[in-house]
Amino acid sequence: MSDSWHLTGRLLGLLRGYRWAMAIAVVCGLLYTFLSLVPPLVVREVIRRLVDQSDGSAEQLGGLALLLAGAALLRGSARFIEAVVSHVVAYRILHDLAVQVYAHLQRLPQRFFADRRSGELAGRIVIDSAEVEAFLAHAITQTTQAVLVPLAMIAVLFVLNWQLALIALVPLPFAGWLAMIFWPPARRRWQRMRAQLGELGAVVQEGIAGVTVIKAFGRERERLAVVDGLSARVRDEIIAANRWTLVPISFLEALAGVGVALVIWQGGVRAYGGALATADLFVFVFYVTQIYQPLLHLTALNEAIQNAMAAAERVFAVLDAQPDVVDAPHASAPSTIRWTVAYDQVVFSYDPLLPPVLRGLSFEVGEGETVALVGMTGAGKSTTSSLLPRFYDVQAGAIRIGGHDVRDLPVAFVRGSVAMVLQDVFLFHGTVRDNLLLGRPEATDAELIAAARAANAHDFIVQISGGYDGLIGERGARLSGGEKQRISIARALLKDAPILVLDEATSAIDAETEELIQEALARLTANRTTLVIAHRLSTIRTADRIVVLESGRAAEIGTHDELVTLGGLYAAMERAHRSSRQWTVPGHQHAPMGLPPAATRAD
């Protein structure tokens, strides 16, 4: 129960900045519902005057009719204002919440995303946030009405005849008991449904993104079976949740009928005996029916409330996740800096329960130098590069730019100083121009075209339908691998950052395209401090230094010739590389089946 109150408090906290507007909606909603008390009282007065014709005249009935019409007009106006204002506030908060969740997601550490599916996170931003709107637009005003209006009606009934009022309210405690019994299971069902719906959305999104792989392996039926199973579980949870919601509604309908029957029975006896006026009996019958209506409506609204509460829990779970890479209180960007990079006894682990990936790694990259990282798979090359722009922070040791520990520099400054060209190029659905301008949004057309020319990308871009304004599809689906890589290089050129992280991506590209990319990379690395992750030794022979990683440490450091002469790990990798080239088919960059992976790649 305390968790529910805490969650409700957090939901109500979203109203900051909109409290006066929501207060207007609540007041108008109460005015709308309290005016529903007026018609029975007016009819009561009409009945009383018709029964006792000595009291007043027929002309006075016109005044009562005018009062009834005025109440109806005011009630309709209040209803309109309440609906408009509450929905405007709810949709504004929905917008604020979706933006807040997305902004917070961008600050979360990389490990947060490694443990979750993108489709499930997208559902929290879009679907779950939208469910919260139902709570804000309806639950606040209608719950207030459902509580206060029956209390007002009960007060009127006690004024008219307190004995009959007690009899009429005999079923009410049972209604409260039903709510306490059925609402908690309904909420648990809705929670499970929301979690499974998020999983279903993630699987569907993943299936769409990987449709080519699914078709290539002929696994359409298997993937369909997975979606079918998840959808069936969502269906079953929704049916069960609705069952727990609808059962108390049915019982409340019956209890309302019992209350009316008690009023007619006991009220009729009192009316025959002269202890109760006929007009008062009419008010009792009408009000007892209406007392249970808000409770019935609230029980029906419970589905939306429980759904919104379950969605809110998932949204707040994202907002409660804390970023672990943040600006230090004293962080400031230096006015001048030398663009050197140094790894000083760096220790890093993705999981504190597992052995560290990097174990005292140390090496330096001078300003304008190119240093390559080589090593077998799992040696820590990609981890080393991801620490430089502070995707993660080290557990021990330090990474320095220009002698400054990157943890003492603003995150925005560090990432703005580093450009990355990754092997797995990610392009957004949109135009070529949109993707290039990620490097520098304020760039002019001349600068954009110059970067594309330097990356050997201009010629194929102008051949695309629409040219620089042509759509390239999701993840650049309309482009070849080499074209996507050159777009990535042009994007990095346009950013013009002084430090470059280069994850080489020519291992699966034909020789002609590789030559174009190597030319572009040569222009990109010129006069930049460059850290290269090398997958193929032939591409890093001219590096100023080569760092050979083994088990998270720098096993060897030197030039290509020095390391070959040393006769150590690098020399062995070089011999394996030369051996693999003897088996390579001309025009292709892969070895035949059966050749050991170590002979083709030095990951």
PyMOL commands that set and color helices and strands:
alter all, ss='L'
color gray80, all
select helices_A, chain A and resi 2-13+19-51+60-107+110-114+118-160+162-168+172-209+211-216+220-272+278-320+381-387+406-408+411-416+432-436+445-454+458-463+467-469+474-476+481-495+511-525+537-539+560-566+569-582+597-600
alter helices_A, ss='H'
color red, helices_A
select strands_A, chain A and resi 341-348+358-365+370-374+396-401+404-405+418-421+499-503+529-533+545-550+553-558
alter strands_A, ss='S'
color yellow, strands_A
deselect
rebuild
show_as cartoon
